[in-house]
């Protein structure tokens, strides 16, 4: 998976509308294998490139 698809800014408006702003959205991202990190003062959900994380993400989608 390309690096640009492995992270999302927590404050991203589209993300907030679809998942981040709904109850359980943060917990879902963590359960799907994303880690919350801070870069340049902004919070991001980041998925490390690994087979097990990708498998978990695909399973969560289904």
C-alpha positions as CSV (number, residue, x, y, z in Angstrom):
1,X,0.0,0.0,0.0
2,X,1.3,3.4,-0.9
3,X,2.4,5.6,2.0
4,X,-0.1,8.3,1.3
5,X,-2.9,5.9,1.9
6,X,-1.5,4.8,5.3
7,X,-2.2,8.0,7.2
8,X,-5.1,10.4,7.7
9,X,-5.0,13.7,9.5
10,X,-7.4,13.5,12.5
11,X,-8.8,17.0,11.8
12,X,-9.5,16.2,8.1
13,X,-13.0,17.4,7.4
14,X,-14.0,14.4,5.2
15,X,-12.6,12.0,7.8
16,X,-14.5,13.7,10.6
17,X,-17.8,13.5,8.6
18,X,-17.4,9.8,7.8
19,X,-15.7,8.3,10.8
20,X,-13.8,10.5,13.1
21,X,-16.8,12.5,14.4
22,X,-19.0,9.5,15.1
23,X,-19.1,7.6,18.4
24,X,-16.6,4.9,18.4
25,X,-14.7,6.2,15.4
26,X,-11.4,6.7,17.3
27,X,-11.7,3.3,18.8
28,X,-12.4,1.7,15.4
29,X,-9.2,3.3,13.9
30,X,-7.1,1.9,16.8
31,X,-8.8,-1.6,16.5
32,X,-8.1,-1.5,12.7
33,X,-4.4,-1.2,13.4
34,X,-3.8,2.6,13.2
35,X,-1.8,4.4,15.8
36,X,-2.4,8.0,16.7
37,X,0.8,10.1,16.3
38,X,1.6,13.7,16.3
39,X,3.7,15.4,13.5
40,X,4.4,19.1,13.3
41,X,1.6,19.8,15.9
42,X,-1.0,17.8,14.0
43,X,-2.5,14.5,15.0
44,X,-2.5,11.7,12.4
45,X,-3.8,8.1,12.3
46,X,-0.9,6.1,10.8
47,X,-0.9,2.4,9.7
48,X,2.5,0.8,9.7
49,X,3.3,-1.2,6.6
50,X,3.0,-4.8,7.6
51,X,1.1,-7.9,6.4
52,X,-0.7,-8.4,9.7
53,X,-1.9,-4.7,9.9
54,X,-3.1,-4.9,6.3
55,X,-5.0,-8.1,6.9
56,X,-6.7,-6.6,10.0
57,X,-7.7,-3.5,8.0
58,X,-9.2,-5.6,5.2
59,X,-11.1,-7.7,7.8
60,X,-12.4,-4.6,9.5
61,X,-13.8,-3.3,6.1
62,X,-15.8,-6.5,5.6
